[in-house]
Amino acid sequence: MTAVLGIDIGGTKIAGGIVTDKGAVLGDQTVPSRAKEGRDAVLGQLSILIGNLTAQATEDITAIGIGTAGEVDPGRGAITSATDNIPGWTGTPLAEICRREWGLPCSVDNDGNAAALGELWFGAGRDFHYFVYISLGTGVGGAVIDGGRLLRGHGNFAAALGHTTIDYGGRSCNCGSTGCLETYVSGTAVTALARELGAADSGRELLQKARAQDLHAQTLMEDIGRYLGVGLANFVNLFNPEAIVVGGGLGEAGDLLLRPAEVTMNQRVLQGLRGRTRLLATALGNRAGFMGGAVLALSSLGRARP
Ligand SMILES: [Zn+2]
């Protein structure tokens, strides 16, 4: 049995797990990322997390894989560009720092790519060769699996799904554009909207209220679902996937969000694509990111998908 560490660095928290080549999680932990304090604070938190996990591991850890917010050069394992979700993150040679500190092979990729690989190997994407993974978290990330492989594009920037425009002249986004999907369906956006409309104090509370049949909360969830559906219709028209897997904190809303999204999506896709794309909730939940990190580590060791 091979055991690796999979890590997921986000704007709010860093999650990590000890994962085997069969996808079993032998231990896991989450720490705050302290992203607002900048790069060194995040690296400090990462170090604490890796130290805790290696201390509790009963198996030999043979590699570390990290999915992180921001765009990544996977060859160098360095952050090529990041938004203000983690100030100062751009330029960080994360794989090199990690190798130096822990003496283990270390692979790094964008968090959306990593989570999609997690779903592909161990989760909701196992049965598909063509799927889109979208994560509705602090920001909106994602990846496209095309023929069983990540679609990377020239320069590894492909599939910045959260920054596709769904409303020309719409809300300002921290990427510098306006009307990005992220500004409508990220956890941050949903919390802001719920507060603005007096529906709830957080995305989580909004979800609880919608589940408890609160009409105001349900209507708002449906609206958010429709915005999501517009974005998903674009992805269906672009990539013709077999399925779209929705993860991230807001992905936990399940049918409350996915059913209105599915209706809107099917209204807007090309006729020949209507009703032909499955819309699924993540199978790995908030573990998708670190499970994906583990896939990066396992791949670097030459392990094949089980
Ligand atoms: Zn944007």
Residues whose N, C-alpha, C, O or C-beta is under 5 A from the ligand:
A	BS01	ZN	G162 H163 C173 C175 S177 C180
